[in-house]
Amino acid sequence: METQSSESPVRTPHLPQVTEPRNPGMELDLDWVRAVQANTSAIERRAATLPGRRSVKKDYQAAWLLKAITMIDLTTLSGDDTVGRVRRLCAKARQPVAPAVLQALDMPPITTGAVCVYHDMIETAVDALKGTGIPVAAVSTGFPAGLSPFHLRVAEIEESVKAGAEEIDIVISRRHVLSGDWQALYDEMKAFRVACGDAHVKAILATGELGSLRNVARASLVCVMAGADFIKTSTGKESVNATLPVSLVMIRAIRDYYDRTGYRVGYKPAGGISKAKDALVYLSLIKDELGDRWLQPDLYRFGASSLLGDIERQLEHYVTGAYSAGYRHSMG
């Protein structure tokens, strides 16, 4: 995603020089929010057909998998993260695919879309990615539960931006959704957006804890009304993370918002997407529902780490005809 800065950041060749206007948000429209419904059975039927309806093979599959790599937020969010692990992850983000494989595919160097870490590893990641144009994303606002005092959550965002994070992944208060307090959710999201300043903000809905697809749809809409640059499914710490039905609901909220306002908002499924074949299904869903413009790193990301390893294995198989061992593609 582009940030508004007085200096033009270095960009790697695969990242588009987009000039997409940033979502400014709008006044909370409670009539629109309350009118939103979700036909669960129809949504689940549509999602169930996706893996069988969309299949890409050979050259096309390799091309889509390379595209998927450029949209990965390569992530480490463990209590035992170390400086060494984060530096190794950043090295992987800079060179996610073996040069020999890219050469065989006649591809220039590519990178992942971003590196996502906890606050205390921001400076390490920024230093390791210097000169690459790869943004550092930081999880914030009391991640993953989002239950720390509000002023501390706002302060955490401000500190992460000061440390060099260009993207902030915040978590919403699930209780606002479960109690239907849409004004409180809007005000919270608005405050987080202001605290981010020029850094782009991804609103994590923690959809596995929202109770219904209707709640997911309404929460998605409220967050984009409040100025979210992205909406994201999960922290990766819930028992249920990204799913196709939830994704369908969220991207249709994005589409409805674009149709009404003309502003594009990004989407990030996170948690549980670990296989290349699953990534292809998610990308086909985006292409079907939102169109090609959303198939760029400034509007679509995968929140993942192990996904990259499986994509690498698939690409090597395409080039060599043999699968490599999983340990050859460690993340850190």
C-alpha positions, -999 to +999 in steps of 0.1 A: +000+000+000+012+035-007+017+059+022+014+096+019+049+109+026+070+138+014+096+114+002+089+088-025+098+054-011+118+029-030+096+004-048+104-031-061+096-038-097+065-059-090+047-034-068+025-011-089+029+027-087-007+031-078-023+065-071-055+050-054-072+077-033-071+066+003-105+058+019-115+090+039-145+073+055-179+088+059-205+096+085-220+066+102-251+056+083-271+035+107-300+030+083-275+014+059-259-007+086-292-020+100-305-028+065-276-052+059-286-089+060-267-121+053-284-152+038-262-178+055-274-208+035-269-190+001-235-177+012-223-212+023-236-228-010-218-202-031-186-207-011-188-244-013-188-243-052-157-221-055-129-248-052-146-268-080-155-240-103-122-222-105-091-243-114-059-230-130-031-253-142+004-252-155+016-218-167-014-201-154-011-217-120+026-207-117+017-171-127-011-169-101+012-184-074+039-158-081+012-131-078+001-146-045+036-143-031+037-105-038+005-102-017+017-121+014+021-103+047+050-125+059+042-128+096+058-138+129+037-132+160+051-156+186+061-149+222+095-164+215+103-141+186+139-130+185+159-104+166+176-132+147+142-148+137+128-115+125+160-107+105+157-142+088+120-136+081+129-102+065+156-119+044+129-144+032+106-114+024+133-099+003+140-131-016+109-154-012+117-177-042+150-193-051+167-173-079+171-204-100+133-210-100+127-174-110+152-177-138+136-209-151+102-190-151+118-160-168+108-138-139+125-107-123+131-107-086+099-104-064+093-097-028+064-104-004+039-076+002+049-068+038+064-082+070+041-082+100+055-082+136+048-072+172+057-036+182+090-045+198+104-059+166+094-030+143+129-013+144+146-046+137+123-052+107+126-017+094+164-019+095+165-053+078+142-041+050+159-008+044+160+001+007+136-026-004+103-007-004+087-036+016+066-020+044+066-032+080+032-039+095+027-040+132-002-056+152-015-032+177-043-022+201-038-050+226-035-077+199-051-103+199-079-097+224-080-059+222-090-055+258-063-032+272-074+003+283-085+024+253-059+052+258-032+026+258-044+011+226-043+045+209-008+052+224+004+018+211-006+028+176+012+061+179+044+044+192+044+018+164+040+046+138+069+065+154+090+033+153+086+031+116+056+009+109+038+019+076+008-003+083-010-010+115-032-040+121-057-031+148-083-053+165-118-041+171-137-046+204-159-076+196-184-066+224-195-036+203-205-059+175-221-085+197-242-059+215-250-040+183-234-008+195-224+004+160-218+040+172-192+027+197-175+006+170-175+035+146-160+059+172-133+034+182-123+027+146-123+064+138-099+071+167-076+043+156-075+057+120-066+092+134-038+077+155-024+060+125-018+092+106-002+084+073+002+047+082-025+026+066-048+008+090-061-028+087-091-035+109-091-071+123-127-082+129-119-115+146-148-130+126-148-163+144-159-144+175-187-123+160-215-148+162-231-146+128-224-136+092-248-107+095-226-093+123-196-098+101-213-079+073-224-050+095-190-048+113-172-047+079-194-018+068-190+002+100-152-001+099-149+011+063-173+040+071-149+049+098-119+050+074-103+016+075-079+011+046-083-027+048-106-051+066-090-083+078-107-115+090-087-127+120-058-124+143-048-160+136-053-167+173-090-175+173-104-211+170-119-202+136-100-179+113-104-171+076-131-190+058-146-186+023-182-177+036-167-149+058-146-137+029-176-136+006-195-115+031-166-091+038-157-085+001-193-078-008-193-051+019-162-037+003-180-038-031-211-021-018-190+006-002-171+012-034-204+013-055-218+040-031-187+061-024-161+053-052-134+045-027-116+011-028-109-007+005-085-036+008-091-071+021-069-094+041-078-130+050-056-143+078-052-175+097-056-210+083-045-203+047-014-226+044-018-243+011-011-230-024-044-245-037-063-225-010-046-193-021-057-199-056-093-202-045-092-170-025-077-151-055-104-164-078-130-153-054-115-118-054-114-118-092-150-129-095-164-105-069-142-074-070-123-076-103-086-074-113-079-041-096-081-058-062-054-083-073-026-060-063-006-057-030-022-023-022-057-038-020-052-075-012-030-094+013-027-128+028-019-129+065+004-160+064+038-175+069+036-212+061+017-205+029+049-192+013+067-225+019+039-245+001+039-221-028+076-225-032+073-262-033+046-260-060+067-237-081+098-260-078+076-289-088+064-270-119+100-262-128+117-295-120+089-321-119+098-331-083+086-319-049+113-305-026+113-313+012+094-289+034+124-282+056+141-265+026+116-237+028+118-226+064+106-191+073+131-181+099 
